[in-house]
Amino acid sequence: MYKIIILDTNIYRQLGTAFYEHIDYVNLIHYGYSSGAEILVTPTVVNEYLDFYKREILEKNTQEIKKALARLIKLEKFRGLKEPDYTKRIESQLKFVRSKLIEGNLRFPANMSLAEEELISFLIENKQEGKKDNTRDYLIWLNTLHAAQHYLEYQIILISEDRIFTENAYFQQLKAERQIENISVYRNIPAFLSVYGFSSPMLTSALILKSIPVALIEKELLQEKNAIPSYISYFYYSTEREFSLEEFRIENIKVDAFYAHKNVEENKVEIIAQIMVMVYMLFEPEQDTEALNRYMTSDDGKRRRFSETFDQALRPVFHQEIMFLFSLEFSEDSNSITNVEYLNFFPD
């Protein structure tokens, strides 16, 4: 079952101001890449984290600078020193952080209604138990429930250090009333990855490389050879025709990256591997030399995105790496690759 992962605000705060570079977050992204899981950022988390970032990181630190500057300008050699205006930098940094929160992640499904009766019931129950204000937790839980109902075929993973999501009776009552069964809660990213992530010293790039079928790579390239000239030159960008190859060879194959995860439901380890293949393809000479010469002497800017590699005989030449994607399975019992499936290749 595919998974949708929701991170609570406290998880982002745990990871630090550069959460997107933290090893736990990077590993989670890699897990999603290998398994097809996606991260969903809720509106509550985005707004709450940005508010925290603005107050505690940006405004608090700039205020400290202002205080230090106020002390410095009292000194003889610092008099007249101007205070910097941080307004534009603060706005720019908040925009950057927001982009890191949402870039590449799943959009939250539209949820236009908030049941007033449910909110009142929760606030009364929460107050009677003498707890702190957990309204933001309530909103995140509603978002999680809504996502679970919207994505019925997915397992919804909520990662939060707050116990309220597993121990609060009212929260569980809401879940039961809506007959939701596709939610699991984990206290942090490592706790989640300890179940679904995978790492083994026996699973190496060398082991994966031995399993990659070179003959299949050659077959796929030859089958799709007519598409390759459009990656050489804009001259062929919209051309659909049969191209003849005069030379073809694979010069090198290497593992660029691989990502593994445990498929707990099927009890197997699945891998996505990015394989870089250095390819040399020399095509037949271009017959319409007049049109090609006109194109090569034009300057419309479009060809700058292409290699535009032709030899002296006006033969298109493709000599660069192509990324191939493979799906593999790894056996923990035999420490070997047990299955290899070709997915696609990307000349660009």
BELLINJO-V528059 format. One record per run of one state. SS is the DSSP state (H for helix, E for strand, C for the rest). FROM is the first residue (numbers start at 1). LEN is the number of residues. Records with the same first field share a line. If there is no record, write none. Layout:
SS: FROM-LEN + FROM-LEN
This chain:
C: 1-2 + 8-1 + 16-3 + 22-1 + 36-2 + 41-2 + 73-3 + 79-8 + 103-3 + 107-9 + 129-6 + 151-4 + 160-4 + 168-1 + 178-5 + 187-2 + 198-7 + 212-2 + 224-1 + 233-1 + 237-8 + 264-4 + 286-3 + 298-4 + 306-4 + 311-4 + 332-4 + 347-2
E: 3-5 + 38-3 + 106-1 + 155-5 + 183-4 + 197-1 + 245-19 + 268-18 + 310-1 + 315-17 + 336-11
H: 9-7 + 19-3 + 23-13 + 43-30 + 76-3 + 87-16 + 116-13 + 135-16 + 164-4 + 169-9 + 189-8 + 205-7 + 214-10 + 225-8 + 234-3 + 289-9 + 302-4
